[in-house]
């Protein structure tokens, strides 16, 4: 069972005194206005009495590297994302965070030393509170598109980001399968062969959870629930023409044909994953835009119906209205709330208004101004 909601991102009707108090409450800059905005977004409700898992998902943060972008732009964008991210963690206190690829904008080109600096910066900006796990999947900007992956890139990403190409994570009875999309190319290279072997093993483990007769020598550790598939690329689709979200791509881009293995998984890899994992819902990124796709797959054993959510980019460099998702999950159901951050124009307007108010208040309350008014009497 699933539910889905969408919440816009607007900071409207905020009076000047509220802005001033917000700015001065703890010495922070206008990003604390996010706290007012984020109150419009919350964990979606579920009908189940089972323990809820609260998941914060985001994608495509594209931290700038050593080659591209001015240092001032890099500092500004990273400061924006850091403030927004930490505010979301403070307000919503998620149980787990998933970042679905393209963490780094230039990860594929960096030396090992540069990549180490990249990773250190990431963990500084996107740190999580104690007890809250953080999981990531690889994106094409992190290690390169399949045909352009340099030797050692996948291994260093796996090692330094603690993100193997295939990973089964179980939290509060909910199973998540995390996939490296570039390892689903299907050309029998070492990366792809190892990934397919790992997917096969995960599939057997899930069968064991579902029915102990499939366990063999394995020990049944967890109860079964339909798994959730997390990756960077979307599953196979011909274009974004089927996307009807308010944050879907503009018409000029929407109907451009996807190139399989670059804009989405191939049809063969999609069918392989669906048949092996049998997901109840799929989440991904890559397109920088929103999309919800209703999938139906039929095989010999059963018919699979599930939703796929493409998460828009979390970075203002990629879109004027970054998004993220709050997902409530139990073993039997889930619900999604898509949340937005303010437009940059909104941020700039509030910033200017706020400091104009502060300057005006400072002048009006200054001792010299009071003395001047007394002398004029």
SVG drawing of the C-alpha trace seen along z (x, -y; Angstrom):
<svg xmlns="http://www.w3.org/2000/svg" viewBox="-5 -72 52 99">
<polyline fill="none" stroke="black" stroke-width="0.4" points="0.0,0.0 1.3,-3.4 0.4,-7.1 2.0,-10.1 1.9,-13.8 3.6,-16.9 4.4,-20.1 5.6,-23.2 8.4,-25.5 7.3,-29.1 8.0,-31.4 5.1,-33.7 3.3,-36.1 6.3,-36.3 6.2,-39.6 9.3,-41.7 9.5,-41.1 9.4,-37.4 12.2,-37.7 14.2,-39.8 13.7,-37.5 14.6,-34.5 17.7,-36.1 18.8,-37.1 17.6,-34.1 20.9,-32.3 23.1,-34.4 22.4,-32.5 22.0,-33.9 18.7,-33.8 18.9,-30.0 17.2,-29.7 14.1,-30.9 14.1,-27.3 12.9,-26.3 9.6,-28.2 9.4,-26.8 10.1,-23.2 7.2,-23.3 5.0,-22.9 6.6,-19.5 6.4,-16.6 6.5,-12.8 3.5,-11.4 1.1,-9.3 0.6,-5.5 -2.4,-3.5 -0.2,-0.7 0.5,-0.5 3.9,1.1 7.0,-0.9 7.6,-3.5 11.0,-4.0 11.5,-7.7 13.8,-8.0 15.3,-11.3 16.2,-10.9 18.0,-13.3 20.0,-13.1 22.4,-14.9 24.1,-17.3 27.0,-17.7 29.7,-19.2 32.1,-21.1 35.6,-19.8 39.0,-21.3 38.4,-21.9 35.0,-23.5 33.4,-26.5 34.6,-29.7 35.6,-29.3 33.0,-31.8 30.2,-29.9 31.5,-26.6 31.5,-28.2 28.0,-29.7 26.4,-26.5 27.9,-24.2 27.0,-26.6 23.4,-26.7 23.1,-22.9 24.8,-22.4 22.4,-24.9 19.4,-23.3 20.5,-19.7 21.3,-20.4 18.1,-22.2 16.1,-19.2 18.0,-16.9 17.2,-19.1 13.6,-19.6 12.6,-16.1 15.1,-13.8 15.1,-11.0 16.1,-7.4 18.3,-7.1 19.6,-9.2 20.0,-7.9 21.8,-10.0 21.2,-8.6 24.2,-9.4 26.2,-12.2 27.5,-13.4 30.5,-14.8 30.4,-16.8 34.0,-15.8 34.6,-12.6 35.3,-10.7 38.3,-13.0 40.0,-13.5 43.3,-12.0 43.2,-9.9 44.4,-12.9 41.7,-15.1 39.1,-12.5 40.2,-12.1 39.8,-15.9 36.4,-15.6 35.2,-12.9 36.5,-14.7 34.6,-17.8 31.4,-15.7 31.5,-14.2 32.0,-17.7 29.1,-19.2 26.7,-16.3 27.4,-14.8 24.7,-13.0 23.9,-12.9 25.2,-9.9 23.0,-6.9 21.6,-8.0 23.1,-5.9 24.0,-7.5 24.0,-5.4 25.0,-6.5 25.0,-5.0 27.4,-5.8 26.4,-8.1 28.0,-8.7 29.7,-11.9 31.1,-10.0 32.9,-7.3 32.1,-8.0 29.7,-6.5 30.4,-2.8 32.5,-3.1 34.6,-5.9 35.3,-4.6 39.0,-4.8 40.7,-2.0 40.3,-2.2 37.4,-4.6 34.7,-2.1 37.0,-0.6 38.0,-3.9 34.3,-5.0 33.3,-1.7 36.1,-2.0 36.0,-5.7 32.2,-6.1 31.4,-2.7 29.2,-1.9 29.6,1.4 28.1,1.8 25.3,3.9 24.2,3.7 21.3,5.1 20.4,3.0 17.6,4.0 16.2,1.4 13.2,2.0 12.1,5.0 12.4,3.0 14.8,4.3 16.6,1.8 18.7,2.9 21.3,0.3 22.6,0.6 25.5,-1.0 23.7,-1.8 26.9,-1.8 27.5,1.8 24.2,2.8 25.7,2.2 25.5,6.0 28.6,6.4 30.3,9.0 33.1,6.7 34.6,7.4 32.5,4.6 29.2,5.8 29.9,9.5 30.6,9.0 27.6,6.8 25.3,9.4 26.7,12.1 26.0,9.9 22.4,9.2 21.9,13.0 23.1,13.5 20.7,10.8 17.9,12.4 18.6,15.7 18.8,14.1 15.4,12.4 14.0,15.8 15.3,17.2 13.7,14.4 10.4,15.2 10.4,19.0 12.9,21.0 12.8,23.8 15.0,21.6 17.6,21.0 19.7,24.1 22.7,23.6 21.8,20.0 20.2,18.9 17.0,16.9 17.9,13.7 15.0,11.4 11.4,11.6 10.4,10.9 9.0,7.7 9.0,6.6 12.3,4.7 12.8,1.1 15.2,0.5 17.6,-2.5 19.9,-3.5 21.0,-6.6 19.6,-5.9 15.9,-5.5 14.6,-2.2 14.2,-1.9 11.9,-4.4 11.8,-6.0 11.8,-9.6 10.4,-11.8 7.3,-12.3 5.3,-10.2 6.3,-12.5 3.5,-14.8 4.9,-16.2 5.0,-20.0 8.8,-19.7 9.1,-17.4 11.4,-18.7 10.2,-21.6 8.5,-20.7 11.6,-21.4 13.4,-18.6 10.6,-16.3 10.1,-14.3 13.8,-13.9 14.5,-10.2 16.5,-8.6 19.8,-6.9 19.7,-3.6 22.7,-3.1 23.2,-6.8 19.8,-8.4 18.3,-5.2 19.0,-1.5 18.7,0.7 15.5,2.6 17.4,5.9 19.0,4.7 15.7,3.3 13.9,6.6 16.7,8.4 16.6,6.3 12.8,6.3 12.7,10.1 15.5,10.6 14.6,8.0 10.8,7.7 10.7,4.2 7.6,2.7 8.9,-0.8 11.9,-2.3 13.7,-5.6 16.4,-7.2 17.8,-10.5 20.0,-11.4 17.4,-13.5 17.4,-16.4 13.7,-16.5 10.6,-14.9 8.8,-11.9 6.4,-9.2 6.1,-6.1 3.6,-3.3 5.3,-0.1 3.7,3.2 5.9,6.3 4.6,9.8 6.6,12.9 5.9,16.6 5.4,16.5 3.7,13.3 2.6,9.8 4.6,7.0 3.0,3.5 5.1,0.8 5.9,-2.9 9.1,-4.6 10.0,-8.0 12.7,-10.2 14.0,-12.7 14.9,-16.2 18.3,-17.6 19.1,-19.0 21.3,-21.7 20.5,-25.2 23.0,-24.8 20.8,-22.3 17.4,-23.8 15.9,-26.9 13.7,-24.9 15.7,-22.0 13.7,-19.0 14.1,-16.1 11.8,-13.4 10.5,-12.4 9.4,-8.7 7.5,-6.9 7.9,-3.1 6.7,0.1 7.1,3.6 3.6,3.4 3.2,-0.1 5.0,-3.4 4.1,-7.0 6.1,-9.8 6.1,-13.5 8.1,-15.5 9.4,-18.7 10.9,-21.8 13.5,-24.4 12.9,-28.1 13.7,-29.7 17.0,-31.6 15.0,-34.7 13.0,-34.2 16.2,-33.8 17.8,-36.9 14.6,-39.0 14.3,-37.9 18.1,-38.5 17.9,-42.1 14.6,-42.9 16.0,-41.4 19.2,-43.4 17.4,-46.6 15.2,-46.1 18.1,-45.4 19.9,-48.5 16.8,-50.7 16.3,-49.3 20.0,-49.9 19.8,-53.5 16.5,-54.2 17.6,-52.8 21.2,-54.1 22.2,-56.5 23.3,-59.2 19.9,-59.2 18.1,-59.4 20.4,-62.3 19.7,-64.1 15.9,-63.8 16.3,-65.2 18.3,-68.2 15.7,-69.1 13.0,-69.5"/>
</svg>
